[in-house]
Amino acid sequence: MQTVECGKNIDAMLHIPDADMVWVSGGTFSMGSDCHYPEEGPVHSVRVESFWVDKYTVTNEQFARFVDATKYVTLAERPPRAEDYPGAKPDMLQPASVVFRQPAHRVDLRDHFNWWTYIPGANWRHPEGRKSSIEGRAQHPVVHIAYEDAEAYAKWIGKELPTEAEWEFAARGGLDGATYAWGEEFTPGSKHMANTWQGEFPWQNLATDGYERTAPVGQFPPNGYGLFDMIGNVWEWSVDWYTTRHPATKACCGGAIPKGDRDSSYDPQTPDVRIPRKVIKGGSFLCAPNYCRRYRPAARMAQPIDTSTCHVGLRLIRRPQPTAAQHSCHNAGRDK
Ligand SMILES: [Ca+2]
């Protein structure tokens, strides 16, 4: 009779879903930060079970395979329904997506319309609008993905979107409590560790990290778990509904259970527009020291589920189906 030793051997026995996924052994970690933006606090202890996670964000090539197989049409490629957006001007009711447009000079940072533009014809195939294309960008992260598009892709490929806790645990790469995914220094030895924004946002993009916009996946060093681009390049969807603070959570369990609730996730600053919002993680190529220092695992932002942009993509996970032996070990561990 085969005996099973609890611990890492169990992990190794699990079938590897595909070569581009990494096994992350579960554990308890300090989630959030009390040192940066208020929505990141309070720091609290969360337990996450083991799971597989994609090494890279989903690329244009991978998303194209999905679309070829299913004929899926993303939200940005469909005309918005007038009944969903009462009062919207007719020119807003055409297929479009949100694109970053770099202003030529310094602008008022309080008004994000100084750099965000709703561009008809922008979508994952045309990231900057109709005249742009993804030619030569097969290995770039797919962008202009709304939440339902992320869900549809995940369902087709047989994976899942992570909870915020799972995502943050993976992003930390074993460096519990560290400011960055790689330690305490943003650019150790002057080396860029992620695709972010250098210069004064949004008008001066020095691109000293080598990339003005998205970079192909895997161009920067991986974190401690062997995961690339957890920070920067594109924001990544999580399943959690947005909350303005972290809920207090006990250490046991819960990491795979989405937090927040739909009705509390609306933007209080736009009471007439009740679009629920999810948490996105990781920051993007637009995160800059003078505007949005969200190139950290603890950082989080609210993203309306119907809004796709040129700097939000996705990365998926797979939770293992527990075997009888795992159940036994898991329960034995809990009894300790
Ligand atoms: Ca950059």
Boltz pocket constraint, residues with backbone or C-beta under 6 A from the ligand:
constraints:
  - pocket:
      binder: B
      contacts: [[A, 194], [A, 195], [A, 196], [A, 197], [A, 198], [A, 207], [A, 208], [A, 209], [A, 210], [A, 211], [A, 212], [A, 213], [A, 285]]
      max_distance: 6.0
